[in-house]
Amino acid sequence: MKTHLSLKRFALALALAGSSAAMATTVDLTTDPVASQFYTTYGNANVYSLLLQAQWYDIQNGGGTGPKNPFHIESSPGQIKNEVVIYTGSSGGPINTNPPGFDNPYNSPEGSNKKSDYADTAGNNATPPDPNGKAIINNYDTTWDADIAALKSVVGDSLVFLFNNNQTDSNGSADQTLAIWAKLWVTDANDVVQDLTGDGLFFLYLSNMGAAYGEGGTLTGDASAYNGGDQSAPLAGTASTDYVMAGGKMCTDANLYPQACDGTQAYEFDHNLGQKQAVYAAIFPVLDAYLASLDDNVVGYTLHLQLNMGCDPAITATNGSCLSQSLNGGDEQLFLVTGVGKTPPPPNETPEPETLALAGLALLGMVVARRRIGKH
């Protein structure tokens, strides 16, 4: 495998910076032009596979893919108790309490509800936090909310959303993946939704944008280009869906290029690792830029997050494209850490095939295997 010095610098730049005064974890997403190919865009979100990044880092630098690898981020409730947590599964363990200015996390389904079709921040199969007493203006009952001043103070202007997948595998790979969708927006003290870009982009989405389930996403896409309007819920039909597929197994060759899991693969990645490890990192560049543009006069500004996991049968056709991707294990974790820097725009030149392969392996990313990528 050819070694690109710029890729090696990317790995070092993306290494966790360790403990900070604001948060326990800092993720550095400051990259050079070649490294900017390492994500797939779903709607307004750029998504990275931490497992593939860990393997790639080990190839370049050694040290294995375990706890000493900068992309190995533990995510059990006890491990993330110092982070700002959005969604958590307690499993009898500690339930995170966020600082003032942040809703406490939603708690995943428990008991007989754990194997449910779906859970969301509207309170379906997930216990919502008490919206009172968190010093948040316009704190909604059906979203996870954060005071912008607190967000900028505790997390910063660059937000990294980390997620772990915790599906069962009783039916092989069919049970390992999970449908997920998210919507974000900001209101001021008067509950007016803010234009995040100045040209009519009010709502941001993690979305498959109506593509076939498991095949959406754009390699190194423009996260500001998607404008889905004000969607109240993800849409899903028999051939298309807004739900993004997360989790499951994927295989690559020695250059980390995707291939069939047919016994000849060099690497096999299981993105369904349960609570022990975060497997995805997502950033919303438009939101980061908006937060950075705000001055200190942000009293009453609030970030709202609507999260849906698993396919809601009420809004999905009878033979919908992701009905089988239910929340069958529960105990997923979604939490916020501090990002350093911003992902630059992709370069004009066409990267080499192995670089594009890495870019496409974000949320399972098998769509890359269905595309032909040209060489220089």
C-alpha positions in Angstrom: 0.0 0.0 0.0 1.3 3.4 -0.9 1.8 5.8 2.0 0.7 9.3 1.5 2.4 11.8 3.8 -0.6 14.0 3.7 -2.8 11.1 4.8 -0.4 10.5 7.7 -0.6 14.1 8.7 -4.4 13.7 8.6 -4.3 10.9 11.1 -2.1 12.8 13.5 -4.4 15.9 13.1 -7.5 13.9 13.8 -6.0 12.3 16.9 -7.9 13.0 20.1 -6.4 15.9 22.0 -7.3 14.3 25.4 -8.8 16.1 28.3 -9.8 19.8 28.1 -11.3 22.2 30.6 -14.6 22.2 28.8 -15.0 18.5 27.8 -13.4 15.2 28.5 -12.9 14.5 24.8 -11.7 16.7 22.0 -11.7 15.4 18.4 -9.5 17.3 15.9 -11.1 17.5 12.5 -8.5 20.0 11.1 -7.4 18.3 7.9 -5.4 18.9 4.7 -6.8 18.7 1.2 -6.3 14.9 0.7 -7.7 14.1 4.1 -10.9 16.0 3.3 -11.9 13.0 1.3 -12.6 10.9 4.4 -16.3 11.4 4.8 -19.7 10.8 3.2 -22.4 13.6 3.3 -25.9 12.6 4.3 -28.1 15.7 3.9 -26.3 18.4 6.0 -24.1 16.0 7.9 -20.6 14.7 7.1 -20.1 11.3 8.6 -16.9 9.3 9.4 -16.5 5.6 10.2 -14.3 5.6 13.3 -13.5 1.9 12.9 -12.1 2.3 9.4 -10.2 5.4 10.6 -8.7 3.3 13.4 -7.6 0.6 11.0 -6.2 3.2 8.6 -4.3 4.9 11.5 -2.8 1.6 12.6 -1.6 0.9 9.0 0.1 4.2 8.9 1.4 4.5 12.4 1.2 1.1 14.1 0.0 0.6 17.7 -3.1 -1.5 16.9 -6.8 -0.5 16.8 -7.4 -0.8 20.6 -7.7 1.8 23.3 -4.4 3.5 22.4 -5.6 4.3 18.9 -7.0 7.9 18.7 -10.1 6.6 16.9 -11.0 4.1 19.6 -13.5 6.0 21.7 -15.3 4.2 24.5 -19.0 5.0 24.9 -20.6 3.2 27.8 -22.7 5.3 30.1 -19.9 5.4 32.6 -17.3 6.3 30.1 -19.3 9.2 28.7 -20.6 10.6 32.0 -18.5 13.8 31.6 -19.7 14.5 28.1 -22.9 16.2 27.0 -25.2 13.2 26.3 -28.2 13.3 24.0 -29.4 9.7 24.1 -28.3 6.9 26.3 -29.1 3.3 27.4 -28.6 2.8 31.1 -28.8 -1.0 31.4 -28.8 -0.6 35.2 -25.7 1.7 35.0 -25.4 5.4 35.6 -27.8 7.7 33.8 -26.0 10.8 32.7 -27.0 14.2 34.0 -26.0 17.1 31.8 -25.0 20.5 33.2 -27.4 23.5 33.3 -28.3 24.7 29.8 -28.7 21.2 28.4 -31.6 18.8 28.5 -30.7 15.6 30.2 -30.4 12.7 27.8 -33.3 10.7 26.5 -33.2 7.1 27.9 -33.5 4.2 25.5 -36.3 1.6 25.7 -36.1 -0.8 28.6 -37.8 -4.0 29.6 -40.4 -5.3 27.2 -40.1 -2.1 25.0 -36.4 -2.6 24.4 -37.1 -4.6 21.2 -39.3 -1.9 19.6 -39.9 -0.8 16.1 -38.5 2.7 16.8 -37.7 5.3 19.4 -37.7 9.1 19.0 -37.4 12.3 20.9 -41.2 12.7 20.8 -41.2 10.2 23.7 -42.1 7.1 21.7 -40.3 4.2 23.4 -37.7 6.5 24.8 -38.0 8.3 28.2 -37.7 12.1 27.6 -35.9 14.3 30.1 -37.8 16.7 32.4 -37.7 20.0 30.4 -38.0 22.0 33.6 -35.1 23.5 35.6 -32.5 23.4 32.8 -32.3 27.1 32.2 -33.3 26.8 28.6 -35.7 29.2 26.9 -38.1 27.6 24.4 -37.4 24.2 25.8 -39.6 21.9 23.7 -41.2 18.6 25.0 -40.4 16.7 21.8 -36.8 17.6 21.2 -33.4 17.5 22.9 -32.5 21.1 23.6 -29.4 23.1 24.5 -28.9 26.8 25.4 -26.6 28.2 22.7 -24.6 30.2 25.3 -24.0 27.1 27.3 -23.2 25.1 24.2 -20.6 27.6 23.1 -19.1 27.7 26.5 -19.0 24.0 27.3 -18.6 22.4 23.9 -17.5 25.2 21.6 -18.3 26.3 18.1 -17.3 23.0 16.5 -19.6 20.1 17.5 -18.8 16.4 16.9 -21.7 14.0 17.4 -20.5 10.5 18.4 -22.7 7.4 18.1 -22.6 3.7 18.9 -24.7 1.0 17.4 -26.2 -1.7 19.8 -28.4 -4.0 17.7 -28.8 -7.7 18.2 -27.3 -10.2 15.7 -29.6 -13.1 16.2 -30.5 -13.1 12.6 -27.0 -12.3 11.3 -26.4 -9.0 9.4 -30.1 -8.5 8.9 -30.4 -7.6 12.6 -27.3 -5.5 13.0 -28.2 -2.3 11.2 -30.4 0.5 12.4 -32.3 3.2 10.6 -31.6 6.7 11.9 -32.6 10.3 11.0 -32.1 13.6 12.7 -33.2 17.3 12.4 -31.6 20.4 13.9 -32.6 24.0 14.1 -32.0 27.1 16.2 -34.6 29.6 17.7 -34.0 33.0 19.3 -35.6 34.2 22.6 -38.8 34.9 20.7 -39.0 31.4 19.4 -38.2 32.5 15.8 -36.4 29.9 13.7 -33.1 31.3 12.6 -31.8 31.3 9.0 -28.5 29.5 9.5 -26.9 30.7 6.2 -28.7 33.9 5.4 -30.1 32.4 2.2 -33.1 30.4 3.5 -31.5 27.3 5.2 -33.4 27.0 8.5 -33.3 23.3 9.2 -30.4 20.8 9.0 -30.8 17.1 8.5 -29.0 13.8 8.8 -30.9 12.3 5.9 -30.7 9.7 3.1 -32.5 12.3 0.9 -35.0 9.8 -0.6 -32.4 7.3 -1.9 -32.7 3.6 -1.6 -32.1 2.4 2.0 -28.4 1.7 2.5 -27.4 3.4 -0.8 -27.6 7.1 -0.1 -24.9 9.6 0.7 -22.5 11.6 -1.4 -18.8 11.3 -1.2 -17.3 14.5 0.1 -20.5 16.3 -0.6 -21.5 19.9 0.1 -23.3 19.8 3.5 -24.8 23.3 2.8 -26.5 22.2 -0.5 -29.3 20.2 0.9 -32.5 22.1 1.9 -35.2 19.8 3.0 -37.5 22.5 4.3 -39.4 21.9 7.5 -40.0 18.1 7.6 -41.9 17.0 10.7 -40.7 13.4 10.3 -38.5 11.2 8.0 -40.3 9.8 5.0 -40.0 6.2 3.9 -41.6 4.3 1.1 -41.2 1.0 -0.7 -38.2 2.2 -2.8 -36.8 5.3 -1.1 -36.3 6.7 2.4 -34.9 9.5 4.5 -33.5 7.1 7.0 -29.8 6.5 6.9 -28.5 3.0 7.6 -26.1 2.6 10.5 -24.2 -0.4 11.7 -23.6 -3.9 10.4 -20.6 -5.6 8.8 -18.4 -4.5 5.9 -15.3 -5.9 4.3 -12.3 -4.3 2.5 -9.2 -5.3 0.7 -5.7 -4.5 1.9 -6.0 -0.9 0.7 -9.2 -0.5 2.6 -11.2 -0.6 -0.6 -14.7 -2.2 -0.1 -15.4 -5.7 -1.3 -17.7 -8.6 -0.7 -17.3 -10.5 2.5 -16.4 -13.7 0.6 -13.5 -15.0 2.6 -10.9 -13.1 0.5 -11.1 -9.8 2.4 -8.2 -8.4 4.2 -10.3 -6.6 6.8 -13.7 -7.0 8.3 -15.4 -4.3 10.2 -18.4 -4.7 12.5 -20.1 -1.4 13.2 -22.5 -3.0 15.6 -20.2 -3.1 18.7 -22.8 -2.2 21.4 -22.2 0.3 24.1 -18.5 -0.3 24.5 -17.3 1.8 21.5 -18.4 4.8 19.4 -18.4 3.8 15.7 -19.5 7.0 13.9 -18.6 10.7 14.1 -20.8 13.3 12.4 -20.4 17.0 12.0 -22.7 19.7 10.6 -20.5 22.3 9.0 -23.3 24.8 8.5 -24.2 24.7 12.2 -20.5 25.1 13.2 -20.2 28.1 10.9 -23.4 29.6 12.3 -22.3 29.1 16.0 -18.9 30.7 15.2 -20.6 33.7 13.6 -22.6 34.5 16.8 -21.4 37.1 19.2 -21.8 36.9 22.9 -25.4 38.3 22.7 -27.1 34.9 22.4 -29.4 35.1 25.4 -32.4 32.9 24.7 -31.0 31.2 21.6 -31.7 27.5 21.7 -30.5 24.5 19.6 -33.2 21.9 19.0 -32.6 18.3 18.0 -35.2 15.8 16.8 -33.9 12.2 16.6 -35.6 9.1 15.1 -34.1 5.6 15.3 -35.8 2.6 13.7 -38.6 2.9 11.2 -41.9 4.2 12.5 -44.6 2.0 11.0 -47.1 4.8 11.1 -45.2 6.8 8.5 -43.7 3.9 6.5 -45.4 2.0 3.8 -46.5 -1.6 4.6 -43.5 -3.0 2.7 -41.3 0.0 3.5 -37.7 0.1 2.6 -36.4 0.0 6.2 -39.2 -1.5 8.3 -37.0 -4.4 9.3 -34.4 -2.1 10.8 -36.1 -1.9 14.2 -34.5 -0.8 17.5 -34.1 -4.4 18.5 -31.3 -4.0 21.1 -31.7 -0.6 22.6 -28.9 1.1 24.6 -27.5 3.2 21.7 -25.5 6.2 22.8 -25.4 9.7 21.2 -23.2 12.3 22.7 -21.4 15.6 21.9 -17.7 16.3 22.1 -15.6 19.3 21.1 -14.3 19.5 17.6 -11.1 21.4 16.7 -11.1 23.1 13.3 -13.4 22.6 10.4 -13.3 20.1 7.5 -12.1 22.0 4.4 -13.8 21.8 1.1 -12.7 18.8 -1.0 -9.9 19.5 -3.5 -10.6 19.9 -7.2 -8.3 17.1 -8.2 -9.5 13.5 -8.3 -8.0 11.5 -5.3 -6.6 8.0 -5.7 -9.0 5.1 -5.5 -8.0 4.1 -1.9 -8.7 7.6 -0.7 -12.2 7.6 -2.2 -12.8 4.2 -0.7 -12.1 5.6 2.8 -14.4 8.5 2.1 -17.3 6.4 1.3 -17.3 4.2 4.3 -19.2 6.4 6.7 -22.5 4.9 7.7 -21.8 1.4 6.6 -20.9 3.0 3.2 -21.4 0.0 1.1 -22.8 2.3 -1.6 -19.1 2.9 -2.6 -18.9 -0.8 -3.6 -21.7 -0.1 -6.1 -19.9 2.7 -7.8 -16.9 2.7 -10.1 -14.2 5.0 -9.1 -11.8 6.2 -11.8 -8.0 6.3 -11.5 -5.7 9.1 -12.5 
